[in-house]
């Protein structure tokens, strides 16, 4: 049975345990970086239809990491909001070399 998390603080260590593979974490980082670049380009170019590509970019890189390298089921299927928050916290920690 899957543990029921009641807070993001409680969930985040589990989230990190699902991202132990370095390639998986790097693919998450690349996907998140591309999301920020696309958002920046959309603001600059006013081509708002490009926003539809964001889920494909974000989930595409992450899911390749999980299914091909980490060999587990992405946490987003069970905890979508906390998983998204975890993505960005992990991205920040990688960017600032805390992880």
N, C-alpha and C positions, 0 to 999 in steps of 0.2 A: 504494500500500500504506500502511496506517495504521501510524504509529510505535508501537512497543511501549514504554510507559513502565514504569520499574522502581521508581519511588518517587513519593510524592505531591508532594514538592518539585519533581521534574522535570515532573510532570503539571500542576501548578497554572497555570503560564504558558500552557499550551495551553488549559486550562479558561477562563481569562480571555479568551483570543483568540476563544473561541466565544461570548462575552458582551459584544461591543463596542457593541451597540445599547442606548442608554439605556432605551428602553421595555422591552426584554427583561430588563435587569437590574432595573428597577423592579418588573416582574411577579414575578420571583424573590423580591424583597424582600417584596412584599405576601404572596405565598404562604407564605414562611417566617414572617412575622409572624403570619399567621392560624393557622399550625400551633402556634406558641407560645401564642396565645390559647386555642385549643381544648384544648390540654394543660392549661393553667391552669384552664379551666372544668371539665374532666373531674376534675381533682384536687379541685376545690371541690364539684362536684355528685355525684361518684361515678357518673356516667353513662358507664360504660366503653365502651358500644357506639359512642359518638361517635369513639372511636379509629379505627374503620374508615374514617372520612372523611379521615383524614390523608393517605393517598396521593393521593386525588382532589384535595384542596386543593393539596398540594405540586406534584404533577406537572401538574395542570390549569393553574395559572398559568404554570409554567415552559414547558410545551409550547406554550401559546398564544404566549408570547414567542419561542420558537424558530421555530415554523412560520409565524407571521404577521409577525414583525418582524425577527428575525435571519436567517431563511431558511436555517437549517442543521439538521442532525440532532443532537438532544441527546446529549451525551457519556455520559449515563447508559446508553445502549444498549450501549456498548463498555466503559465503566469505571464500573459502578454504584456501587461503594463509594467510589472516589475522587471521583466526581461528587457524591455526597451530602456528602462532606467538603468539597469545593469550594463547594457551595451555602452551607454554614454559615460557611466562612471568608470568602466573598464577602459574605454577610449581615453578618458582624461588621465587615468592613472598610468596608462602606457605612454601617453604624450609627455607627461611630467616625470617619467621614469620611476614611478612609485611601484610599478608592477613589471 
